[in-house]
Amino acid sequence: MNRPVSLGIDLGTSELKAILMDLDGTVLAHAGVRLSVSRRHGGWSEQAPQDWWQACQQALDKLSEHAAFARVACIGLSGQMHGAVLLGADNRVLYPAILWDDSRAVAQAEQLGAGHAEVTGSLPMAGLTAPKLLWLQQHEPEVFKAIDCVLSPKDYLRLCLSGERISEMSDAAGTLWLDVARREWFTPMLHATGLTPAHMPRLVEGATASACVTAAGLGLSPQVVIAGGGGDNPVAAVGIGAVNAGDGFITLGTSAAIVAITAHAVGNPASAVHSFCHALPDRWYTMGAMLAGASCLRWVTHLTGMPDEQTLLDQVQAQWPIEQAVPLSAPLFLPYLAGERTPHNDPMLRGGFMGLGHDCTPAMLGYAVMEGVGFGLLDAWRAVQSTGAEVSAFALVGGGARSEYWAQLLANILQREIFTLQGSELSACIGAAKLGFMSIGEGADLLAAGMPVKARYVPDEQVQPVLAARYRKFQGLLAAAKALQD
């Protein structure tokens, strides 16, 4: 008997990835197709949903060359959160998809106010979906009038695969239109943005069957089941095994996030902490988000003229070995290159160096950037802890997880064990494939398995006093950064 294979698809901002995975969790094949972002005005960030579908078709075409493609029985979907895909009555795309890092709706987020934040799990922010629709109502009224349905990005792929308008709890929680505790659409917030529940897709849980494939020409059987799926962070959590209360992980990619899994909806909207639904039923997660993460290291690498990030990291290690405390007077860095979310909720905040001297080297700047991102994560983690969430050890995923130096520095700063995982760059695809299996009643053992640990990093108490003193200095610089906005 042919064993089923799950197709996991992850729609990122810069790349669509897809894998074939068997029931023992082995990735049999993977493919990736790059995507571009349009920034036609300052602060805008858009993509054409049709490009996502084209990329998906190209990825499936590559995977179809593998013999296991004929055994695909289910599909799981993961994708970038908070995007707005606007559909007319005929499912035609009315406007470019407005992405998670688009900041045009700052005024509209303020206009919505904090009145429903305890229900929706977050303060209104420009990056979330609801303020974007209020912006469209005010600035593109003809487009807004034609809207028949609003989908999240990965749900547009489901529409193309199946013809069905369906979303699930984790992506819906990122829109500001969901009652996060009840896991159902929240009419008062929909009305506040000129919409009704009729504009929303049907909701399912991430591990349940949502639809079957109807698209022709893909080489997939019409019996292939499409799971509900989820947003990229919760689905990556499923991939790495962060599925129970007390589990946690840090994503260190272009942006950064620190996440704690919880057994119920808890939040602190006033400190810009998000409470979202997990991609699994009866589970939630509390998240602190930073708008710039590993992208800060890429930026300082270019700024200092280094050929690549590893060269800069080698110089950092040579000047200040990780087992030694840096001088208290070393430069400090505020990591607000793209504004900040948790806990400051200020998209206009900007970063900077302090404490520079003639003796400063590229290595000093590189260290300051990694430490500054770590201090930003500590700010976010303290806000998450204010909800009552607690985590004793964090998995570290994303591009920043490649640096052992940074992993150890984060362990020292957060005073928590940090561990890295083998294959975590495909965690969202793997989580999607797991949800696919669950939608056909398979793969329950995969959920608990997680991923093999690559390395563990425990806090070094010897460097803690200096780091604590430097963190206090870091916190003291916020007022100066805010004063520069005036």
C-alpha angles and dihedrals in degrees: 000000000000111000114228122255125208123219112215117196123188118188105203128177095251101024142020111220129190133183140186112223131183128216095269090058097256115147103227098183140350137195135187135197121193121234131201130217125222117221101180092161133026110279093012123122121182143160133189109246089213088064090058091054091047090051090048091053090049092050092049090048089057093046092049088071088071117086091229091065088081089062097055106135101165144018130215122197130209127172153162109290134229097030121137119224109186118206132189123218090275092052090254114150107247101190139004112284109263107223136220094260095050110118102187093109100061093118092046091052089054090046092056090056130194099284097112099032095111089057099040093042097233144057114255107269131176091244095059122085105247098062089052090061091050088052090051091049090054101038106025103032095161092053090046093052091054094054113119098165139007117213134184114241101261090045089062087062089052089052090053092046098045112009089240128127101218136142134175139226103269097052091039089055089060093059099068087234097095130089091227097199094046094038094224136109113281109224099198092060092045089053090048088062096043095259138112133209087263088071091058128086122243113272128231134167117266097247097046129093110265105173144331129251114270100160113113127222098036097101090240125129118243086236091068108118121219115213122217090252121182152227118307098257097049092042091049085052089056088048095054095039099255093142107123134068109275095032116117144173142187122223112206106184132114085319124018136227138183113208136191121189114226137189093227139019110284128162150152104215092175089067092045092253113153124221109197137169116259119234087250124071121263092015133102137178134219116215140189112201132203119196094214124039128141087000086077090063091049089050096051090045090059092040092057094044094243114158092230143347095262091058090054092046090052090053091049091052091048094050099038113016111210092242091061126076112242118235112277088233094057116125119279126215131206106210097210098119090137099027120265139267115185119070102351102043093204117135090183095056112113134202134235150159124262128188098035120161140174088268094059115125131193087255091058091051091046091052092046091053094051091045092046092053087048091052089048089054089049089054089051093045092053089052090050090049089055087072091060094255115140134187126181099192132021129209110223117217136167132059093306090063089075090075114082089190092057092045091054091045090053091050089052094047098043094038089225134111112263121201131185126212137221112246095008092141086076095042095118092048091047092048089050091050090050091052088049091056092047090054089063094043096260138109102040089143090055090062093064096039099077117179131303113270114244100189141345127219121195125195116270106223093196094070095040099094093055093044091050091051092047091049090056089052090048091053090050092060094063094084091054091049091051092048090060090065092066 
